[in-house]
Amino acid sequence: SPKRARPGLRRPGYHFGLPNQCAKRPGTHRFANTLEQHYAHYLSLLRPTAQNLTGLEIGALTPALLPSYARTVYVHFGPAAALSLIYPNISIKAPDIIDHLETLDSIPSGTFDYVLSSHVIQRVPNMLLALQNALRVLRRDGFLLLTIPFLCGTFDKDRYVTSAAHFQEEYEAPHTVFGHRFEHHREWALSHVRGVANRTAADAEIDHWARFFFDLDYPIHFHTFEPRQLLKALQALERPVSTLVHFSHDEQEIRVVLQKE
């Protein structure tokens, strides 16, 4: 009888998520303001409570432009020299703090008035844990401001949508994160071959590139995001921990603002 194919040789990501609807999606609205204006609006709401604001930007390679009364500290997983090896074409802002971006272990709870995270959350294996700790380091009533790539506007457009159930599983059973890790690297390799190189590849080539990125511990896109599944996943972080005060998207990004209770 013919041999059964290994489950891992099916299209990467099939057991983590749902088929995406990128080819069928209706038109989405564009933002009327810039990202910096979006940030400044929420920082202005905090201004009456403090003469100056102190915030944290997670995983920033280049700093966001913010009002003069907002002082921002930068945290990343490595020093500027190491980050430059991964991102050689970017002029990188040296981080003030080097820490694990999911846990922020070196930062005490209730330290900052605001936390920014732009195009970072897709690069951490346990998304909800990262958001939980971003909220932890906020002071009461502080804002967590997120921008997240919408998979339909990126090279991830051929991947499955990561389901809310998958995010919840990794959050509630952290040991599953390591078990999922290599398959996420296979998804990443597939998206690069199809979305960046614009060609098809055999399973052996996908496995080769997955192993290459895996052994480098490269900060891949572990997960993909679309509005409905992300909203479902965020329900785990709402009251009593936080309140969702803003949610919108355009063809490229999803923007989320959570306020700490």
C-alpha positions as CSV (number, residue, x, y, z in Angstrom):
1,S,0.0,0.0,0.0
2,P,1.2,3.6,-0.6
3,K,3.0,5.4,2.2
4,R,1.0,8.0,4.0
5,A,2.4,11.5,3.8
6,R,3.8,13.0,7.0
7,P,1.4,15.6,8.4
8,G,4.2,18.2,8.3
9,L,4.3,17.9,4.5
10,R,0.9,19.4,4.1
11,R,0.7,23.0,3.5
12,P,2.5,24.7,6.5
13,G,0.1,26.1,9.1
14,Y,-3.0,24.1,8.1
15,H,-3.5,22.9,11.7
16,F,-3.0,26.3,13.3
17,G,-5.5,28.4,11.5
18,L,-8.1,29.1,9.0
19,P,-8.0,29.7,5.2
20,N,-7.6,33.4,4.6
21,Q,-10.0,35.4,2.5
22,C,-7.5,37.9,1.0
23,A,-8.7,37.3,-2.6
24,K,-12.3,37.8,-1.6
25,R,-12.1,40.5,1.1
26,P,-14.1,43.7,0.6
27,G,-12.3,47.0,0.3
28,T,-11.2,48.4,3.6
29,H,-11.0,52.0,4.6
30,R,-7.7,53.9,4.7
31,F,-6.6,55.8,7.8
32,A,-7.3,59.6,7.7
33,N,-4.3,60.3,10.0
34,T,-0.7,59.2,10.3
35,L,0.6,56.7,12.8
36,E,2.2,59.5,14.8
37,Q,-1.0,61.5,15.0
38,H,-2.8,58.3,16.1
39,Y,-0.3,57.9,19.0
40,A,-0.4,61.6,19.9
41,H,-4.2,61.6,20.2
42,Y,-4.1,58.9,23.0
43,L,-1.0,60.5,24.7
44,S,-2.9,63.8,24.9
45,L,-5.7,62.0,26.8
46,L,-3.1,61.1,29.5
47,R,-1.5,64.6,29.6
48,P,-3.9,66.1,32.2
49,T,-2.7,63.4,34.7
50,A,1.0,64.2,34.4
51,Q,3.2,67.1,33.3
52,N,5.4,64.7,31.3
53,L,4.8,61.2,30.2
54,T,7.2,58.2,30.2
55,G,6.6,55.4,27.8
56,L,8.1,52.2,26.5
57,E,8.5,51.3,22.8
58,I,8.9,47.5,22.3
59,G,11.1,46.2,19.5
60,A,11.6,49.5,17.8
61,L,14.3,49.7,15.2
62,T,13.7,53.4,14.5
63,P,11.8,55.5,17.1
64,A,8.3,56.9,16.6
65,L,7.9,60.6,16.4
66,L,6.0,61.7,19.5
67,P,5.1,64.9,21.3
68,S,7.9,66.7,23.2
69,Y,6.2,65.9,26.6
70,A,6.5,62.2,25.9
71,R,9.8,60.5,26.9
72,T,10.2,57.1,25.4
73,V,12.5,54.2,26.5
74,Y,13.4,51.6,24.0
75,V,13.6,47.8,24.6
76,H,14.8,45.1,22.3
77,F,16.0,41.5,22.5
78,G,19.6,42.4,21.6
79,P,22.1,45.3,21.3
80,A,22.3,47.5,18.2
81,A,25.3,45.7,16.8
82,A,23.4,42.4,16.9
83,L,20.2,43.9,15.5
84,S,22.2,45.4,12.6
85,L,23.2,41.9,11.5
86,I,19.6,40.9,11.2
87,Y,18.4,44.2,9.7
88,P,21.5,45.5,7.8
89,N,19.6,48.1,5.7
90,I,18.1,50.0,8.7
91,S,19.7,52.7,10.8
92,I,18.9,51.3,14.2
93,K,18.2,53.2,17.4
94,A,20.3,51.6,20.2
95,P,17.9,50.1,22.8
96,D,18.0,51.4,26.3
97,I,16.9,48.0,27.7
98,I,17.8,44.6,26.4
99,D,15.2,42.0,27.5
100,H,12.9,39.3,26.3
101,L,10.1,41.0,24.4
102,E,7.4,38.5,25.7
103,T,8.2,38.8,29.4
104,L,9.9,42.2,29.9
105,D,11.5,40.6,33.0
106,S,13.7,43.5,34.0
107,I,10.9,46.0,34.0
108,P,8.8,46.5,37.2
109,S,5.0,46.5,36.9
110,G,3.3,49.8,36.7
111,T,6.3,51.7,35.3
112,F,5.1,53.5,32.2
113,D,2.2,55.8,31.1
114,Y,2.1,54.3,27.6
115,V,3.6,51.3,25.7
116,L,4.0,51.3,21.9
117,S,4.5,48.2,19.8
118,S,4.6,48.6,16.0
119,H,5.0,45.5,13.7
120,V,6.5,43.5,16.6
121,I,3.8,41.3,18.0
122,Q,3.9,38.9,15.0
123,R,7.5,38.2,15.8
124,V,6.9,36.7,19.3
125,P,5.9,33.1,19.7
126,N,3.4,33.7,22.5
127,M,1.4,36.7,21.4
128,L,-1.0,36.9,24.3
129,L,1.7,36.5,26.9
130,A,3.6,39.4,25.3
131,L,0.4,41.6,25.4
132,Q,-0.2,40.6,29.0
133,N,3.3,41.8,30.1
134,A,3.0,44.9,28.0
135,L,-0.1,45.7,30.0
136,R,1.7,44.7,33.2
137,V,4.3,47.4,32.9
138,L,1.7,50.1,32.3
139,R,0.4,52.3,35.1
140,R,-3.4,52.3,35.7
141,D,-5.3,54.0,32.9
142,G,-2.2,53.8,30.6
143,F,-2.5,53.0,26.9
144,L,-1.0,50.0,25.0
145,L,-0.9,51.1,21.3
146,L,-0.4,48.4,18.8
147,T,0.1,48.3,15.0
148,I,0.0,44.8,13.5
149,P,0.5,43.8,9.9
150,F,-2.7,42.6,8.2
151,L,-1.6,39.5,6.4
152,C,-3.5,40.4,3.2
153,G,-1.1,43.3,2.7
154,T,2.1,41.5,3.3
155,F,4.2,38.6,1.9
156,D,2.2,36.4,4.4
157,K,-0.9,36.6,2.2
158,D,-0.6,33.0,1.1
159,R,-0.5,31.7,4.7
160,Y,-3.4,30.5,6.8
161,V,-4.9,33.0,9.3
162,T,-3.8,32.2,12.8
163,S,-6.9,31.3,14.7
164,A,-8.0,32.8,18.1
165,A,-8.0,29.3,19.4
166,H,-4.4,28.8,18.6
167,F,-3.4,32.0,20.4
168,Q,-5.4,30.9,23.4
169,E,-3.8,27.4,23.4
170,E,-0.3,28.9,23.5
171,Y,-1.3,31.4,26.2
172,E,-2.9,28.8,28.5
173,A,-0.4,26.0,27.8
174,P,3.0,27.7,27.2
175,H,4.7,24.3,26.7
176,T,2.9,24.0,23.3
177,V,4.8,27.0,22.0
178,F,8.0,25.0,21.5
179,G,6.2,22.1,19.9
180,H,4.7,24.6,17.3
181,R,7.9,26.4,16.6
182,F,9.3,24.5,13.7
183,E,5.9,24.4,11.9
184,H,5.8,28.1,12.2
185,H,9.2,28.3,10.6
186,R,7.8,26.2,7.7
187,E,5.0,28.7,7.3
188,W,7.6,31.5,7.2
189,A,9.7,29.7,4.6
190,L,6.7,29.1,2.4
191,S,5.6,32.7,2.6
192,H,9.1,33.9,1.6
193,V,9.3,31.5,-1.4
194,R,5.8,32.4,-2.6
195,G,5.4,35.9,-1.4
196,V,8.9,37.3,-1.8
197,A,10.6,35.1,-4.4
198,N,7.3,34.7,-6.2
199,R,7.7,31.0,-7.1
200,T,6.7,27.6,-5.9
201,A,9.0,25.1,-4.1
202,A,9.1,21.5,-3.2
203,D,8.6,20.3,0.4
204,A,12.3,19.6,0.7
205,E,13.2,23.2,-0.1
206,I,10.6,24.5,2.4
207,D,12.1,22.3,5.1
208,H,15.6,23.4,4.2
209,W,14.8,27.1,4.7
210,A,12.7,26.4,7.7
211,R,15.6,24.6,9.4
212,F,18.0,27.5,8.3
213,F,15.8,30.1,10.0
214,F,15.1,27.9,13.0
215,D,18.8,27.3,13.7
216,L,19.5,31.0,13.5
217,D,16.7,31.7,15.9
218,Y,15.6,34.3,13.4
219,P,12.7,36.6,14.5
220,I,10.2,35.3,11.9
221,H,6.5,36.1,11.7
222,F,5.3,33.3,13.9
223,H,1.6,34.2,13.4
224,T,-0.6,36.0,10.9
225,F,-3.4,38.5,11.7
226,E,-6.7,39.5,10.3
227,P,-9.3,41.6,12.2
228,R,-11.9,39.0,13.2
229,Q,-9.6,36.4,14.7
230,L,-7.5,39.1,16.4
231,L,-10.6,40.5,18.1
232,K,-11.6,37.1,19.4
233,A,-8.0,36.6,20.7
234,L,-8.0,40.0,22.5
235,Q,-11.1,39.0,24.5
236,A,-8.8,37.1,26.8
237,L,-7.1,40.3,27.8
238,E,-10.1,42.5,28.3
239,R,-11.8,43.3,31.6
240,P,-10.7,43.2,34.4
241,V,-7.2,43.7,33.0
242,S,-7.9,46.1,30.1
243,T,-10.5,47.7,27.9
244,L,-10.4,47.8,24.1
245,V,-10.8,51.5,23.2
246,H,-9.8,51.5,19.5
247,F,-9.8,48.9,16.7
248,S,-9.4,49.7,13.0
249,H,-7.6,48.5,10.0
250,D,-6.6,49.4,6.4
251,E,-5.1,47.3,3.6
252,Q,-1.8,47.1,5.4
253,E,-2.2,47.3,9.2
254,I,-4.5,46.7,12.1
255,R,-4.4,49.3,14.9
256,V,-5.4,48.4,18.4
257,V,-5.5,50.5,21.6
258,L,-6.0,48.9,25.0
259,Q,-6.4,50.9,28.2
260,K,-5.3,49.3,31.5
261,E,-7.9,49.1,34.2
